[in-house]
Amino acid sequence: MLTAMTAIRPLEFILEELEKAEGLGSLQAATEAFRDHYDIDHVVYHWVDSAGDQYGCGTYSDTWRQRYLEQNYLRVDPVIIGCFQRFHPVDWKRLDWSSKAARAFQAEAIAHGVGNQGFSVPIRGPNGQFALFTVSHSCDDTTWAEWTNTHRRDLILIAHYFNEKALDFEPERTPEQSQALSPREVDAMTLLAMGYSRAQVADTLSISEHTLRVYIESARFKLGAMNTTHAVARAMSRGLIVV
């Protein structure tokens, strides 16, 4: 059953765990912590780096991971195929499961405990890097819709933060140079990270929403981010803002 944590916000806990990560192996512990704190069945992170090498961590069973590789399910998996074609997060129900191969794959995945529900965040990094951050669970459609609606923003933020940490550990990677954010850009990014809407941020800073958009776009450009959520994640991971 999906539940909410009350002692500590799961988002804060997971970001703290990621901050402490000292290598790719540490990310495995972070996926397990994510799964436990959000009380879901599985969390998986998979990336392809600039050299074409693949790395994955997560909570699927060893049996399913081995089966997936042996059967080369990468070529028929609607989640992989669908996310390569998208830039935005997607609920698995919106993907194309109509082919016989896809339906057979889905049935086998569920039999191995993957879950009948899923939500994946595609991430594109520097030099052709592609990653996928996925959560999955077994429950009815209504429960899953409520859970993903509640946690959608956290999932996107954590996915990008996760990817930032993984890229930090990529061998021979040249660190990206961070441009300093202006005080107003820091204020805007901080309030957005705290969950404020754009209207609330503008009101708090006593500026128009048009002016706020200028600050956000400027920060996004400086951070090399694809969207606002990605910009917030990068600003947090680089210590430019503290929430």
Kinemage of the C-alpha trace (Angstrom):
@kinemage 1
@onewidth
@group {chain A} dominant
@subgroup {mainchain}
@vectorlist {calphas} color= white
{ca met a 1} P 0.000 0.000 0.000
{ca leu a 2} L 1.305 3.424 -0.930
{ca thr a 3} L 1.781 5.608 2.140
{ca ala a 4} L 3.175 9.044 3.003
{ca met a 5} L 6.186 9.505 5.273
{ca thr a 6} L 5.576 11.907 8.142
{ca ala a 7} L 8.792 11.889 10.186
{ca ile a 8} L 10.938 13.271 7.344
{ca arg a 9} L 10.026 14.320 3.831
{ca pro a 10} L 11.132 11.538 1.444
{ca leu a 11} L 12.496 14.108 -1.021
{ca glu a 12} L 14.825 15.606 1.584
{ca phe a 13} L 15.971 12.172 2.726
{ca ile a 14} L 16.754 10.942 -0.790
{ca leu a 15} L 18.620 14.102 -1.744
{ca glu a 16} L 20.700 13.729 1.419
{ca glu a 17} L 21.484 10.111 0.500
{ca leu a 18} L 22.522 11.128 -3.009
{ca glu a 19} L 24.664 13.940 -1.665
{ca lys a 20} L 26.614 11.382 0.383
{ca ala a 21} L 27.135 9.042 -2.603
{ca glu a 22} L 30.843 8.502 -3.289
{ca gly a 23} L 30.688 6.219 -6.324
{ca leu a 24} L 28.370 4.428 -8.720
{ca gly a 25} L 27.902 1.643 -6.191
{ca ser a 26} L 26.487 4.142 -3.717
{ca leu a 27} L 23.646 4.878 -6.126
{ca gln a 28} L 22.334 1.343 -5.582
{ca ala a 29} L 21.794 2.125 -1.904
{ca ala a 30} L 20.020 5.322 -2.931
{ca thr a 31} L 17.524 3.404 -5.085
{ca glu a 32} L 16.771 1.113 -2.155
{ca ala a 33} L 16.298 4.074 0.170
{ca phe a 34} L 13.984 5.689 -2.367
{ca arg a 35} L 11.914 2.511 -2.650
{ca asp a 36} L 11.588 2.133 1.105
{ca his a 37} L 10.766 5.774 1.880
{ca tyr a 38} L 8.163 6.046 -0.868
{ca asp a 39} L 6.816 2.568 -0.071
{ca ile a 40} L 6.775 1.310 -3.657
{ca asp a 41} L 7.889 -1.964 -5.219
{ca his a 42} L 10.787 -0.866 -7.406
{ca val a 43} L 13.110 1.976 -8.367
{ca val a 44} L 15.537 1.657 -11.294
{ca tyr a 45} L 18.134 3.964 -12.838
{ca his a 46} L 19.768 3.062 -16.155
{ca trp a 47} L 22.209 5.139 -18.171
{ca val a 48} L 24.328 4.994 -21.308
{ca asp a 49} L 27.443 7.160 -21.016
{ca ser a 50} L 29.339 9.132 -23.640
{ca ala a 51} L 31.496 6.096 -24.500
{ca gly a 52} L 28.462 3.873 -25.056
{ca asp a 53} L 28.969 1.905 -21.853
{ca gln a 54} L 25.865 1.090 -19.825
{ca tyr a 55} L 25.306 1.223 -16.098
{ca gly a 56} L 22.250 0.299 -14.115
{ca cys a 57} L 21.168 0.064 -10.526
{ca gly a 58} L 17.848 -0.660 -8.925
{ca thr a 59} L 15.659 -3.065 -7.065
{ca tyr a 60} L 14.468 -5.537 -9.731
{ca ser a 61} L 15.328 -9.146 -8.940
{ca asp a 62} L 18.557 -10.635 -10.284
{ca thr a 63} L 16.440 -13.235 -12.069
{ca trp a 64} L 14.507 -10.607 -14.007
{ca arg a 65} L 17.616 -8.587 -14.859
{ca gln a 66} L 19.307 -11.709 -16.229
{ca arg a 67} L 16.186 -12.731 -18.148
{ca tyr a 68} L 15.900 -9.243 -19.650
{ca leu a 69} L 19.485 -9.370 -20.922
{ca glu a 70} L 19.293 -12.955 -22.181
{ca gln a 71} L 16.132 -12.285 -24.193
{ca asn a 72} L 17.402 -8.900 -25.448
{ca tyr a 73} L 14.148 -7.321 -24.316
{ca leu a 74} L 15.678 -3.913 -24.959
{ca arg a 75} L 14.437 -4.218 -28.553
{ca val a 76} L 10.766 -4.760 -27.596
{ca asp a 77} L 10.437 -2.960 -24.243
{ca pro a 78} L 7.797 -0.203 -24.792
{ca val a 79} L 9.267 1.788 -21.878
{ca ile a 80} L 12.700 2.049 -23.511
{ca ile a 81} L 11.284 2.621 -26.996
{ca gly a 82} L 8.735 5.166 -25.786
{ca cys a 83} L 11.167 7.145 -23.650
{ca phe a 84} L 13.714 7.405 -26.464
{ca gln a 85} L 10.984 9.218 -28.391
{ca arg a 86} L 10.051 11.565 -25.534
{ca phe a 87} L 11.568 14.317 -23.451
{ca his a 88} L 8.877 14.375 -20.786
{ca pro a 89} L 8.001 11.858 -18.026
{ca val a 90} L 5.463 9.243 -18.999
{ca asp a 91} L 3.094 6.867 -17.252
{ca trp a 92} L 3.475 3.364 -18.671
{ca lys a 93} L -0.229 3.192 -19.520
{ca arg a 94} L 0.343 5.891 -22.153
{ca leu a 95} L 2.889 3.772 -24.001
{ca asp a 96} L 2.165 1.423 -26.895
{ca trp a 97} L 1.618 -2.101 -25.586
{ca ser a 98} L -0.465 -3.226 -28.566
{ca ser a 99} L 1.979 -5.623 -30.229
{ca lys a 100} L 2.027 -9.305 -29.363
{ca ala a 101} L 5.701 -9.069 -28.334
{ca ala a 102} L 5.021 -6.100 -26.041
{ca arg a 103} L 2.079 -7.824 -24.355
{ca ala a 104} L 4.107 -10.998 -23.818
{ca phe a 105} L 6.954 -8.911 -22.381
{ca gln a 106} L 4.556 -7.099 -20.039
{ca ala a 107} L 3.045 -10.344 -18.780
{ca glu a 108} L 6.482 -11.793 -18.053
{ca ala a 109} L 7.645 -8.591 -16.328
{ca ile a 110} L 4.599 -8.633 -14.049
{ca ala a 111} L 5.203 -12.326 -13.318
{ca his a 112} L 8.709 -11.397 -12.173
{ca gly a 113} L 7.350 -8.797 -9.771
{ca val a 114} L 8.041 -5.642 -11.770
{ca gly a 115} L 4.513 -4.378 -11.146
{ca asn a 116} L 1.549 -3.489 -13.340
{ca gln a 117} L 2.087 0.279 -12.968
{ca gly a 118} L 5.088 2.407 -13.837
{ca phe a 119} L 6.335 5.956 -14.325
{ca ser a 120} L 9.567 6.779 -16.165
{ca val a 121} L 11.588 9.969 -16.526
{ca pro a 122} L 13.853 10.149 -19.637
{ca ile a 123} L 17.010 12.210 -19.139
{ca arg a 124} L 19.443 13.456 -21.758
{ca gly a 125} L 22.871 14.560 -20.664
{ca pro a 126} L 26.056 15.830 -22.315
{ca asn a 127} L 27.739 14.109 -25.266
{ca gly a 128} L 24.803 11.888 -26.117
{ca gln a 129} L 24.257 10.443 -22.653
{ca phe a 130} L 20.786 8.988 -22.131
{ca ala a 131} L 19.330 7.791 -18.854
{ca leu a 132} L 16.028 6.531 -17.559
{ca phe a 133} L 14.713 6.811 -14.005
{ca thr a 134} L 11.756 4.524 -13.302
{ca val a 135} L 9.430 3.694 -10.430
{ca ser a 136} L 6.977 0.791 -10.569
{ca his a 137} L 4.380 -0.752 -8.323
{ca ser a 138} L 1.468 -3.212 -8.174
{ca cys a 139} L -1.843 -1.462 -7.502
{ca asp a 140} L -5.033 -0.275 -9.170
{ca asp a 141} L -5.142 2.614 -11.622
{ca thr a 142} L -6.780 5.085 -9.243
{ca thr a 143} L -4.242 4.536 -6.459
{ca trp a 144} L -1.349 4.865 -8.892
{ca ala a 145} L -2.756 8.022 -10.495
{ca glu a 146} L -3.136 9.651 -7.084
{ca trp a 147} L 0.383 8.662 -6.043
{ca thr a 148} L 2.075 9.859 -9.231
{ca asn a 149} L 0.112 13.124 -9.191
{ca thr a 150} L 1.227 13.726 -5.611
{ca his a 151} L 4.891 12.867 -6.190
{ca arg a 152} L 5.403 13.789 -9.860
{ca arg a 153} L 7.506 16.860 -9.137
{ca asp a 154} L 9.678 15.014 -6.601
{ca leu a 155} L 10.228 12.159 -9.065
{ca ile a 156} L 11.417 14.493 -11.819
{ca leu a 157} L 13.682 16.417 -9.461
{ca ile a 158} L 15.229 13.265 -7.996
{ca ala a 159} L 15.690 11.735 -11.464
{ca his a 160} L 17.758 14.698 -12.642
{ca tyr a 161} L 19.651 14.898 -9.341
{ca phe a 162} L 20.372 11.163 -9.620
{ca asn a 163} L 21.738 11.674 -13.123
{ca glu a 164} L 23.913 14.578 -12.007
{ca lys a 165} L 25.548 12.340 -9.404
{ca ala a 166} L 26.052 9.513 -11.905
{ca leu a 167} L 27.723 11.899 -14.355
{ca asp a 168} L 30.031 13.097 -11.580
{ca phe a 169} L 31.351 9.542 -11.358
{ca glu a 170} L 31.832 9.075 -15.116
{ca pro a 171} L 35.535 8.354 -15.749
{ca glu a 172} L 37.559 11.164 -17.352
{ca arg a 173} L 34.595 13.490 -17.443
{ca thr a 174} L 35.532 17.158 -17.595
{ca pro a 175} L 33.580 18.994 -14.886
{ca glu a 176} L 31.091 21.528 -16.181
{ca gln a 177} L 31.826 25.120 -15.299
{ca ser a 178} L 29.005 26.688 -13.303
{ca gln a 179} L 28.034 30.265 -13.991
{ca ala a 180} L 27.052 32.225 -10.922
{ca leu a 181} L 23.340 32.942 -10.507
{ca ser a 182} L 22.226 36.451 -9.650
{ca pro a 183} L 20.623 37.029 -6.223
{ca arg a 184} L 17.171 37.242 -7.852
{ca glu a 185} L 17.773 34.030 -9.808
{ca val a 186} L 18.809 32.300 -6.593
{ca asp a 187} L 15.648 33.536 -4.878
{ca ala a 188} L 13.451 32.327 -7.738
{ca met a 189} L 15.122 28.899 -7.977
{ca thr a 190} L 14.983 28.444 -4.199
{ca leu a 191} L 11.257 29.178 -3.968
{ca leu a 192} L 10.523 26.884 -6.926
{ca ala a 193} L 12.553 24.133 -5.235
{ca met a 194} L 10.418 24.629 -2.118
{ca gly a 195} L 7.296 23.871 -4.147
{ca tyr a 196} L 5.978 27.375 -4.773
{ca ser a 197} L 3.980 27.941 -7.950
{ca arg a 198} L 5.188 30.605 -10.363
{ca ala a 199} L 2.400 32.901 -9.240
{ca gln a 200} L 3.408 32.424 -5.595
{ca val a 201} L 7.074 33.047 -6.403
{ca ala a 202} L 6.238 36.245 -8.273
{ca asp a 203} L 4.038 37.429 -5.409
{ca thr a 204} L 6.683 36.609 -2.797
{ca leu a 205} L 9.375 38.482 -4.732
{ca ser a 206} L 6.992 41.353 -5.570
{ca ile a 207} L 7.633 41.039 -9.295
{ca ser a 208} L 5.462 40.271 -12.315
{ca glu a 209} L 5.253 36.743 -13.704
{ca his a 210} L 6.821 38.076 -16.918
{ca thr a 211} L 9.867 39.293 -14.959
{ca leu a 212} L 9.987 35.967 -13.141
{ca arg a 213} L 10.106 34.142 -16.484
{ca val a 214} L 13.129 36.230 -17.425
{ca tyr a 215} L 14.939 35.203 -14.225
{ca ile a 216} L 14.026 31.541 -14.694
{ca glu a 217} L 15.128 31.444 -18.335
{ca ser a 218} L 18.380 33.189 -17.465
{ca ala a 219} L 19.087 30.659 -14.701
{ca arg a 220} L 18.148 27.775 -16.999
{ca phe a 221} L 20.590 29.043 -19.659
{ca lys a 222} L 23.421 29.463 -17.150
{ca leu a 223} L 22.832 25.951 -15.787
{ca gly a 224} L 22.520 24.331 -19.226
{ca ala a 225} L 19.160 22.886 -18.185
{ca met a 226} L 16.435 21.581 -20.479
{ca asn a 227} L 13.558 22.898 -18.383
{ca thr a 228} L 12.785 24.561 -15.071
{ca thr a 229} L 12.763 21.359 -13.017
{ca his a 230} L 16.112 20.358 -14.490
{ca ala a 231} L 17.452 23.824 -13.642
{ca val a 232} L 16.324 23.468 -10.016
{ca ala a 233} L 17.953 20.029 -9.792
{ca arg a 234} L 21.234 21.323 -11.213
{ca ala a 235} L 21.236 24.367 -8.953
{ca met a 236} L 20.739 22.122 -5.910
{ca ser a 237} L 23.327 19.543 -6.972
{ca arg a 238} L 25.945 22.252 -7.493
{ca gly a 239} L 25.208 23.953 -4.187
{ca leu a 240} L 23.972 27.143 -5.845
{ca ile a 241} L 20.761 27.012 -3.841
{ca val a 242} L 19.969 25.401 -0.493
{ca val a 243} L 16.475 24.272 0.472
